[in-house]
Structure formats: structure tokens, C-alpha cells
Amino acid sequence: MSKILYEVYQNDIKDSESVMFGKWYARLKSIETLSTEKLAKHISEHGSVFTADVVEGVMKKVKTCLLEMLLESKKVKINGLGTFYLTCECQKGGSDKEEDFNVNQHLKALHIRFLPDQVQEDNLSSREFIKKAEFVNVKSLLSTGSTDEDGSQDDEDSTDEGTDTTQGGSTDNTGGNEGGGGSTIPGEGD
């Protein structure tokens, strides 16, 4: 069974007045970022009649068309996965009057957002998705060696080499999403 790796860390933000200061939280860890090529190869190995290069070509076309549709003010829903849509970020302070608002002056960024599908059979909402996950503390892997799915332990010492230790994106989840739900798609210029 697949497992989600996490580590526990202490919030050491300098503001000791914060209710979060000194408290312990979980941070998810990634062991690898799959490229389009690696994901296409993985898909093709799952009983697909299509070779990795065909899958990769379709995935690249989906990306191109997805961006095209988003830039035409359309949302894109991929059934069983979720909906991609755009939001905008304005400069702080905004415009004092509606007639003074200027897109080139007052808009700071466009963000690609993703809202997981919440149809009952494919519910990927945060509260439902967590029920499908099995978690493993990275520290337990480092101290006891890695454990195979059958429960047997590897002889080699386990290290965190290749572990994504960055805290960008949504790896540091101590709070909820801001700005209307959905999360930023990793790898897109945020």
C-alpha cells in the first residue's frame, strides 16, 4: 500500500506571543517529483495499450489546451480529478475609484487553482482524501530502516537522500487555504 511521508516539526517563529509558537505540527515530505516523461512511463506500465511516448504526447496536449482554455476565461473540469480555474491577485491598496482601476497597473498576478472533485465516488476533497491515506513518520524510517509492504525490514540504512525538504507549495499545512479554496498547482509560476 502507498504511504504518505511526514515529519513533525516545532514552530519556532520568533513571536512568542503567537498561539502557534512552540507547538508541534506535521509537514509532508516528498521523495521525488515525477516529470511528465516519468509519469507517462508509469501510466503506460499500468496495463495501458498505449506506449509511454503516446501517453506523454497526450499529456503535453492536455497541458497546452488546458492553459489555452484558462486564458479564454474557461474553467476546465477533468472528471474524477477536479476543476482548474484562474484567480487574480491585485496590488495592495487597489484603486480608490472603479473608473481609476487599470488592469496593467493594479493586477499583480494570475494564479492557476485546482479544486478537487467532490463527486461521491471520486471525492478528493481534503476531508475525504485524508481517509484514503496511510501516513509514515520519516523519523521512524531513519531510525529503524525502511519497512517493506509485507512488514519486513530492509538491511540497508535508510536515509533521507532525495527527500524534498523545501517548504514551498502546500507542504507546510498548519492552516487552511485562503482566497476561495483550491490550491496552487505545483510548478506553475506562483
Accessible surface in RSA format (square Angstrom, percent):
REM  Atomic radii and reference values for relative SASA: ProtOr
REM  Chains: A
REM  Algorithm: Lee & Richards
REM  Probe-radius: 1.40
REM  Slices: 20
REM RES _ NUM      All-atoms   Total-Side   Main-Chain    Non-polar    All polar
REM                ABS   REL    ABS   REL    ABS   REL    ABS   REL    ABS   REL
RES MET A   1   140.08  72.5 106.71  70.6  33.36  79.4 107.81  91.7  32.27  42.7
RES SER A   2   101.32  85.6  82.71 110.4  18.60  42.9  50.97 108.5  50.35  70.5
RES LYS A   3    84.85  41.4  56.45  34.6  28.39  67.6  45.06  40.6  39.79  42.4
RES ILE A   4    57.47  32.7  54.15  40.3   3.32   8.0  57.47  41.4   0.00   0.0
RES LEU A   5    30.94  17.2  28.13  20.1   2.81   7.1  28.13  19.8   2.81   7.6
RES TYR A   6    51.23  23.9  51.23  29.1   0.00   0.0  16.60  12.5  34.62  42.7
RES GLU A   7    45.72  26.2  45.72  34.6   0.00   0.0   9.98  19.3  35.74  29.2
RES VAL A   8    72.92  48.0  50.50  45.7  22.42  54.0  50.50  43.9  22.42  60.8
RES TYR A   9    32.74  15.3  29.40  16.7   3.34   8.7  29.58  22.2   3.16   3.9
RES GLN A  10    80.80  45.2  68.02  49.7  12.78  30.4  10.17  21.7  70.63  53.6
RES ASN A  11    10.94   7.5   7.36   7.1   3.57   8.6   5.27  12.7   5.67   5.5
RES ASP A  12   114.55  80.2 102.04 101.6  12.51  29.6  30.30  71.3  84.25  84.0
RES ILE A  13   104.08  59.2  97.68  72.8   6.40  15.4 104.08  74.9   0.00   0.0
RES LYS A  14   194.66  95.0 170.77 104.8  23.90  56.9 121.28 109.2  73.38  78.2
RES ASP A  15    75.30  52.7  66.26  66.0   9.04  21.4  31.64  74.5  43.67  43.5
RES SER A  16    73.90  62.4  52.30  69.8  21.59  49.7  24.69  52.6  49.21  68.9
RES GLU A  17   154.84  88.9 127.76  96.7  27.07  64.5  54.96 106.3  99.87  81.5
RES SER A  18    37.15  31.4  21.56  28.8  15.59  35.9  20.10  42.8  17.04  23.9
RES VAL A  19   131.88  86.8 115.51 104.6  16.37  39.4 123.50 107.3   8.38  22.7
RES MET A  20    64.24  33.3  64.24  42.5   0.00   0.0  25.63  21.8  38.61  51.2
RES PHE A  21    82.79  41.4  70.09  43.4  12.70  33.1  70.30  42.6  12.50  35.8
RES GLY A  22    25.80  31.8   0.00   N/A  25.80  31.8  14.81  40.6  11.00  24.6
RES LYS A  23   115.32  56.3 113.86  69.9   1.47   3.5  58.58  52.7  56.74  60.4
RES TRP A  24   153.61  61.6 128.01  62.0  25.61  60.1 111.01  59.2  42.61  69.1
RES TYR A  25    54.01  25.2  46.38  26.4   7.63  19.8  43.75  32.9  10.26  12.6
RES ALA A  26    53.02  48.8  40.67  62.8  12.35  28.1  40.87  57.6  12.15  32.2
RES ARG A  27    28.81  12.1  28.17  14.4   0.64   1.5   2.63   3.6  26.18  15.9
RES LEU A  28    67.00  37.3  64.86  46.4   2.14   5.4  64.86  45.6   2.14   5.8
RES LYS A  29    21.84  10.7  10.51   6.4  11.33  27.0   4.78   4.3  17.07  18.2
RES SER A  30    43.07  36.4  37.10  49.5   5.97  13.8  12.80  27.3  30.27  42.4
RES ILE A  31   115.95  66.0 102.06  76.0  13.89  33.5 102.07  73.5  13.88  37.7
RES GLU A  32    91.70  52.6  63.73  48.2  27.97  66.6  32.84  63.5  58.85  48.1
RES THR A  33   117.62  83.7  94.23  95.5  23.38  55.7  73.54  98.8  44.08  66.6
RES LEU A  34    88.38  49.2  63.88  45.7  24.50  61.6  63.88  44.9  24.50  65.9
RES SER A  35    48.32  40.8  36.86  49.2  11.46  26.4  44.07  93.8   4.25   6.0
RES THR A  36    53.03  37.7  44.35  45.0   8.68  20.7  10.49  14.1  42.54  64.3
RES GLU A  37    89.62  51.5  85.40  64.6   4.23  10.1  47.28  91.5  42.34  34.6
RES LYS A  38   109.20  53.3 103.78  63.7   5.41  12.9  66.62  60.0  42.58  45.4
RES LEU A  39    66.36  37.0  66.36  47.5   0.00   0.0  66.36  46.6   0.00   0.0
RES ALA A  40     0.20   0.2   0.20   0.3   0.00   0.0   0.20   0.3   0.00   0.0
RES LYS A  41   114.50  55.9 114.50  70.3   0.00   0.0  78.52  70.7  35.98  38.3
RES HIS A  42    89.66  49.0  87.71  61.0   1.95   5.0  50.95  52.5  38.71  45.0
RES ILE A  43    68.80  39.1  66.37  49.4   2.43   5.8  68.01  49.0   0.78   2.1
RES SER A  44    21.25  18.0   9.41  12.6  11.83  27.3   2.90   6.2  18.35  25.7
RES GLU A  45   110.10  63.2  76.45  57.8  33.65  80.1  43.79  84.7  66.31  54.1
RES HIS A  46   127.45  69.7  97.17  67.5  30.28  77.5  73.87  76.1  53.58  62.3
RES GLY A  47    78.01  96.2   0.00   N/A  78.01  96.2  44.09 121.0  33.93  76.0
RES SER A  48    40.24  34.0  12.50  16.7  27.74  63.9  17.42  37.1  22.82  32.0
RES VAL A  49   136.16  89.6 100.06  90.6  36.10  87.0 108.30  94.1  27.86  75.6
RES PHE A  50   118.57  59.3 114.21  70.7   4.36  11.3 116.44  70.6   2.14   6.1
RES THR A  51    84.37  60.0  77.91  79.0   6.46  15.4  79.59 106.9   4.78   7.2
RES ALA A  52    33.83  31.1  30.22  46.6   3.62   8.2  30.23  42.6   3.60   9.5
RES ASP A  53   102.95  72.1  89.58  89.2  13.37  31.6  43.58 102.6  59.37  59.2
RES VAL A  54    70.20  46.2  62.82  56.9   7.39  17.8  69.08  60.0   1.12   3.0
RES VAL A  55    15.03   9.9  12.82  11.6   2.20   5.3  15.03  13.1   0.00   0.0
RES GLU A  56    29.81  17.1  29.81  22.6   0.00   0.0   5.83  11.3  23.98  19.6
RES GLY A  57    38.78  47.8   0.00   N/A  38.78  47.8  32.38  88.9   6.40  14.3
RES VAL A  58    88.44  58.2  85.37  77.3   3.07   7.4  87.76  76.3   0.68   1.8
RES MET A  59    44.67  23.1  38.10  25.2   6.56  15.6  40.14  34.1   4.53   6.0
RES LYS A  60   101.94  49.7  99.97  61.3   1.96   4.7  61.20  55.1  40.74  43.4
RES LYS A  61   131.57  64.2 129.26  79.3   2.31   5.5  81.45  73.3  50.12  53.4
RES VAL A  62    72.06  47.4  67.01  60.7   5.05  12.2  71.25  61.9   0.81   2.2
RES LYS A  63   112.13  54.7 109.76  67.3   2.37   5.7  58.37  52.5  53.76  57.3
RES THR A  64    71.49  50.8  66.69  67.6   4.80  11.4  50.27  67.5  21.23  32.1
RES CYS A  65    49.43  37.4  49.28  55.0   0.16   0.4  20.88  52.9  28.56  30.8
RES LEU A  66    21.82  12.2  18.66  13.3   3.16   7.9  20.98  14.7   0.84   2.3
RES LEU A  67    54.14  30.1  53.96  38.6   0.18   0.5  54.10  38.0   0.03   0.1
RES GLU A  68    84.23  48.4  77.40  58.6   6.83  16.3  30.25  58.5  53.97  44.1
RES MET A  69    55.33  28.7  55.33  36.6   0.00   0.0  37.89  32.2  17.43  23.1
RES LEU A  70     3.17   1.8   1.76   1.3   1.41   3.5   1.84   1.3   1.33   3.6
RES LEU A  71   131.92  73.5 100.87  72.2  31.05  78.1 103.11  72.4  28.81  77.5
RES GLU A  72    88.74  50.9  67.92  51.4  20.82  49.6  37.44  72.4  51.30  41.9
RES SER A  73   113.05  95.5  73.72  98.4  39.33  90.6  44.97  95.8  68.08  95.4
RES LYS A  74   106.36  51.9  98.39  60.4   7.97  19.0  65.33  58.8  41.03  43.7
RES LYS A  75   151.75  74.0 126.53  77.6  25.23  60.1  69.58  62.6  82.18  87.5
RES VAL A  76    31.23  20.6  28.64  25.9   2.59   6.2  31.23  27.1   0.00   0.0
RES LYS A  77   111.72  54.5  83.05  51.0  28.67  68.3  47.13  42.4  64.59  68.8
RES ILE A  78    60.89  34.7  57.88  43.1   3.02   7.3  60.89  43.8   0.00   0.0
RES ASN A  79   127.21  87.7 104.14 100.6  23.08  55.6  32.60  78.5  94.61  91.4
RES GLY A  80    26.96  33.3   0.00   N/A  26.96  33.3  11.76  32.3  15.21  34.1
RES LEU A  81    78.62  43.8  78.62  56.2   0.00   0.0  78.62  55.2   0.00   0.0
RES GLY A  82     0.49   0.6   0.00   N/A   0.49   0.6   0.49   1.4   0.00   0.0
RES THR A  83    26.28  18.7  26.28  26.6   0.00   0.0  12.07  16.2  14.20  21.5
RES PHE A  84    23.22  11.6  23.22  14.4   0.00   0.0  23.22  14.1   0.00   0.0
RES TYR A  85    30.15  14.1  29.88  17.0   0.26   0.7  27.01  20.3   3.14   3.9
RES LEU A  86    53.79  30.0  30.50  21.8  23.29  58.6  30.50  21.4  23.29  62.7
RES THR A  87    37.79  26.9  29.86  30.3   7.93  18.9  36.83  49.5   0.96   1.4
RES CYS A  88    73.05  55.3  47.38  52.8  25.68  60.3   5.22  13.2  67.83  73.1
RES GLU A  89    61.63  35.4  57.92  43.8   3.71   8.8  26.87  52.0  34.76  28.4
RES CYS A  90    59.88  45.3  42.45  47.4  17.43  41.0  17.05  43.2  42.83  46.2
RES GLN A  91    77.58  43.4  73.53  53.7   4.05   9.6  18.30  39.0  59.28  45.0
RES LYS A  92   201.95  98.5 171.25 105.1  30.70  73.1 121.30 109.2  80.64  85.9
RES GLY A  93    78.08  96.3   0.00   N/A  78.08  96.3  44.40 121.8  33.68  75.4
RES GLY A  94    36.95  45.6   0.00   N/A  36.95  45.6  18.29  50.2  18.65  41.8
RES SER A  95    34.92  29.5   3.95   5.3  30.96  71.3   6.74  14.4  28.18  39.5
RES ASP A  96   145.67 102.0 106.07 105.6  39.60  93.6  31.61  74.4 114.06 113.8
RES LYS A  97   119.12  58.1 112.26  68.9   6.85  16.3  63.47  57.1  55.65  59.3
RES GLU A  98   160.94  92.4 137.94 104.4  23.00  54.8  59.68 115.4 101.25  82.7
RES GLU A  99   138.54  79.5 101.77  77.0  36.78  87.6  65.33 126.4  73.22  59.8
RES ASP A 100    78.39  54.9  63.83  63.5  14.56  34.4  23.23  54.7  55.16  55.0
RES PHE A 101    84.73  42.4  63.21  39.2  21.52  56.0  63.21  38.3  21.52  61.6
RES ASN A 102    67.05  46.2  62.19  60.1   4.86  11.7  12.24  29.5  54.80  53.0
RES VAL A 103    88.68  58.4  83.30  75.4   5.38  13.0  83.30  72.4   5.38  14.6
RES ASN A 104   144.67  99.8 111.22 107.5  33.45  80.5  32.91  79.2 111.76 108.0
RES GLN A 105   120.59  67.4 102.89  75.2  17.70  42.1  38.67  82.3  81.92  62.1
RES HIS A 106    17.19   9.4  17.19  12.0   0.00   0.0   8.45   8.7   8.74  10.2
RES LEU A 107    51.66  28.8  37.28  26.7  14.38  36.1  37.28  26.2  14.38  38.7
RES LYS A 108   121.75  59.4  92.33  56.7  29.41  70.0  50.05  45.0  71.70  76.4
RES ALA A 109    37.20  34.2  24.31  37.5  12.89  29.3  36.38  51.2   0.82   2.2
RES LEU A 110    94.66  52.7  74.82  53.5  19.84  49.9  74.86  52.6  19.80  53.3
RES HIS A 111    21.60  11.8  19.74  13.7   1.86   4.8  18.86  19.4   2.73   3.2
RES ILE A 112    23.81  13.5  20.81  15.5   2.99   7.2  20.81  15.0   2.99   8.1
RES ARG A 113    46.80  19.7  46.80  23.9   0.00   0.0   2.00   2.7  44.80  27.2
RES PHE A 114    35.25  17.6  35.19  21.8   0.06   0.2  35.19  21.3   0.06   0.2
RES LEU A 115    77.58  43.2  76.51  54.7   1.07   2.7  76.51  53.7   1.07   2.9
RES PRO A 116    33.63  24.5  31.15  28.4   2.48   9.0  31.15  25.7   2.48  15.4
RES ASP A 117     9.19   6.4   4.55   4.5   4.63  10.9   4.63  10.9   4.55   4.5
RES GLN A 118   103.10  57.7  81.29  59.4  21.81  51.9  24.05  51.2  79.04  60.0
RES VAL A 119    63.99  42.1  56.41  51.1   7.58  18.3  63.36  55.1   0.63   1.7
RES GLN A 120   152.20  85.1 136.52  99.8  15.68  37.3  58.07 123.6  94.13  71.4
RES GLU A 121   135.21  77.6 101.87  77.1  33.34  79.4  62.62 121.1  72.59  59.3
RES ASP A 122    54.63  38.3  50.90  50.7   3.73   8.8   4.93  11.6  49.70  49.6
RES ASN A 123    22.48  15.5  22.09  21.4   0.38   0.9   4.46  10.7  18.02  17.4
RES LEU A 124    40.49  22.5  36.10  25.8   4.39  11.0  36.10  25.3   4.39  11.8
RES SER A 125    19.02  16.1  17.61  23.5   1.41   3.3  14.00  29.8   5.02   7.0
RES SER A 126    88.90  75.1  71.79  95.8  17.11  39.4  43.30  92.2  45.60  63.9
RES ARG A 127   200.30  84.1 195.54  99.7   4.76  11.3  74.41 101.7 125.88  76.3
RES GLU A 128    54.58  31.3  54.10  40.9   0.48   1.1   6.43  12.4  48.15  39.3
RES PHE A 129   107.04  53.6 106.46  65.9   0.58   1.5 106.46  64.5   0.58   1.7
RES ILE A 130   103.35  58.8  93.57  69.7   9.78  23.6  97.48  70.2   5.87  15.9
RES LYS A 131   149.11  72.7 112.12  68.8  36.99  88.1  83.39  75.1  65.72  70.0
RES LYS A 132   116.95  57.1  88.30  54.2  28.65  68.2  82.11  73.9  34.84  37.1
RES ALA A 133    28.13  25.9   3.05   4.7  25.07  57.0   9.90  13.9  18.23  48.3
RES GLU A 134    67.77  38.9  62.02  46.9   5.74  13.7  30.71  59.4  37.05  30.3
RES PHE A 135    84.52  42.3  59.50  36.9  25.02  65.1  59.50  36.1  25.02  71.6
RES VAL A 136    25.31  16.7  21.27  19.3   4.05   9.8  25.31  22.0   0.00   0.0
RES ASN A 137    35.87  24.7  32.27  31.2   3.59   8.6   9.53  22.9  26.34  25.5
RES VAL A 138    12.89   8.5  12.89  11.7   0.00   0.0  12.89  11.2   0.00   0.0
RES LYS A 139   152.33  74.3 150.50  92.3   1.83   4.4  94.25  84.8  58.08  61.9
RES SER A 140    49.24  41.6  44.52  59.4   4.72  10.9  40.59  86.4   8.65  12.1
RES LEU A 141    36.51  20.3  36.51  26.1   0.00   0.0  36.51  25.6   0.00   0.0
RES LEU A 142    81.41  45.3  57.94  41.5  23.47  59.0  58.03  40.8  23.38  62.9
RES SER A 143    87.95  74.3  48.66  64.9  39.29  90.5  47.59 101.3  40.36  56.5
RES THR A 144    78.24  55.6  63.41  64.3  14.83  35.3  63.77  85.7  14.46  21.9
RES GLY A 145    10.06  12.4   0.00   N/A  10.06  12.4   6.33  17.4   3.73   8.4
RES SER A 146    30.88  26.1  30.88  41.2   0.00   0.0  23.11  49.2   7.77  10.9
RES THR A 147    71.78  51.1  50.99  51.7  20.79  49.5  33.63  45.2  38.16  57.7
RES ASP A 148    66.25  46.4  57.70  57.4   8.55  20.2  18.78  44.2  47.46  47.3
RES GLU A 149   137.75  79.1 102.88  77.8  34.86  83.0  39.57  76.5  98.17  80.2
RES ASP A 150   121.53  85.1  77.11  76.8  44.42 105.0  51.82 122.0  69.71  69.5
RES GLY A 151    51.79  63.9   0.00   N/A  51.79  63.9  28.54  78.3  23.25  52.1
RES SER A 152    55.02  46.5  44.54  59.4  10.47  24.1  47.23 100.6   7.79  10.9
RES GLN A 153    98.28  55.0  73.76  53.9  24.52  58.4  22.96  48.9  75.32  57.1
RES ASP A 154    61.27  42.9  47.54  47.3  13.73  32.5  14.64  34.5  46.63  46.5
RES ASP A 155   149.97 105.1 114.56 114.0  35.42  83.7  37.08  87.3 112.89 112.6
RES GLU A 156   142.26  81.7 132.70 100.4   9.56  22.8  53.37 103.2  88.89  72.6
RES ASP A 157   133.47  93.5 110.41 109.9  23.06  54.5  30.08  70.8 103.39 103.1
RES SER A 158    28.37  24.0  14.65  19.6  13.71  31.6   8.61  18.3  19.75  27.7
RES THR A 159    95.45  67.9  71.45  72.4  24.00  57.2  60.25  80.9  35.20  53.2
RES ASP A 160    69.93  49.0  62.70  62.4   7.22  17.1   5.65  13.3  64.28  64.1
RES GLU A 161   160.17  92.0 128.25  97.0  31.93  76.0  52.79 102.1 107.38  87.7
RES GLY A 162    56.43  69.6   0.00   N/A  56.43  69.6  38.87 106.7  17.56  39.3
RES THR A 163    22.54  16.0   7.69   7.8  14.85  35.4   0.90   1.2  21.65  32.7
RES ASP A 164    48.40  33.9  38.41  38.2   9.99  23.6  20.22  47.6  28.18  28.1
RES THR A 165    85.63  60.9  70.24  71.2  15.39  36.7  38.75  52.1  46.88  70.9
RES THR A 166    88.83  63.2  78.76  79.8  10.07  24.0  76.10 102.2  12.74  19.3
RES GLN A 167   100.00  55.9  81.41  59.5  18.59  44.3  21.18  45.1  78.82  59.8
RES GLY A 168    48.97  60.4   0.00   N/A  48.97  60.4  41.45 113.7   7.52  16.9
RES GLY A 169    81.85 100.9   0.00   N/A  81.85 100.9  40.12 110.1  41.72  93.4
RES SER A 170    68.31  57.7  57.21  76.3  11.11  25.6  26.50  56.4  41.81  58.6
RES THR A 171    26.24  18.7  24.84  25.2   1.40   3.3  25.74  34.6   0.50   0.8
RES ASP A 172    56.88  39.8  38.63  38.4  18.25  43.1   9.85  23.2  47.02  46.9
RES ASN A 173    91.41  63.0  68.64  66.3  22.77  54.8  26.38  63.5  65.03  62.9
RES THR A 174    51.28  36.5  21.02  21.3  30.25  72.1   7.59  10.2  43.68  66.0
RES GLY A 175    59.68  73.6   0.00   N/A  59.68  73.6  38.35 105.3  21.33  47.8
RES GLY A 176    72.93  89.9   0.00   N/A  72.93  89.9  38.99 107.0  33.93  76.0
RES ASN A 177    99.76  68.8  64.18  62.0  35.58  85.7  10.87  26.2  88.89  85.9
RES GLU A 178   157.30  90.3 136.38 103.2  20.92  49.8  54.74 105.9 102.56  83.7
RES GLY A 179    67.20  82.9   0.00   N/A  67.20  82.9  42.41 116.4  24.79  55.5
RES GLY A 180    75.24  92.8   0.00   N/A  75.24  92.8  43.33 118.9  31.90  71.5
RES GLY A 181    28.06  34.6   0.00   N/A  28.06  34.6  22.03  60.5   6.03  13.5
RES GLY A 182     9.18  11.3   0.00   N/A   9.18  11.3   2.16   5.9   7.02  15.7
RES SER A 183    44.47  37.6  40.28  53.8   4.18   9.6  20.17  42.9  24.30  34.0
RES THR A 184    41.32  29.4  26.75  27.1  14.58  34.7  18.19  24.4  23.14  35.0
RES ILE A 185    34.33  19.5  32.40  24.1   1.93   4.6  33.85  24.4   0.49   1.3
RES PRO A 186   120.79  88.0  96.58  88.0  24.21  88.0 107.19  88.5  13.60  84.5
RES GLY A 187    86.31 106.4   0.00   N/A  86.31 106.4  43.94 120.6  42.37  94.9
RES GLU A 188    61.33  35.2  53.83  40.7   7.50  17.9   7.07  13.7  54.26  44.3
RES GLY A 189    84.02 103.6   0.00   N/A  84.02 103.6  46.34 127.2  37.68  84.4
RES ASP A 190   103.90  72.8  33.30  33.1  70.60 166.9  50.66 119.2  53.24  53.1
END  Absolute sums over single chains surface
CHAIN  1 A    14406.6      11122.4       3284.3       7954.8       6451.8
END  Absolute sums over all chains
TOTAL         14406.6      11122.4       3284.3       7954.8       6451.8
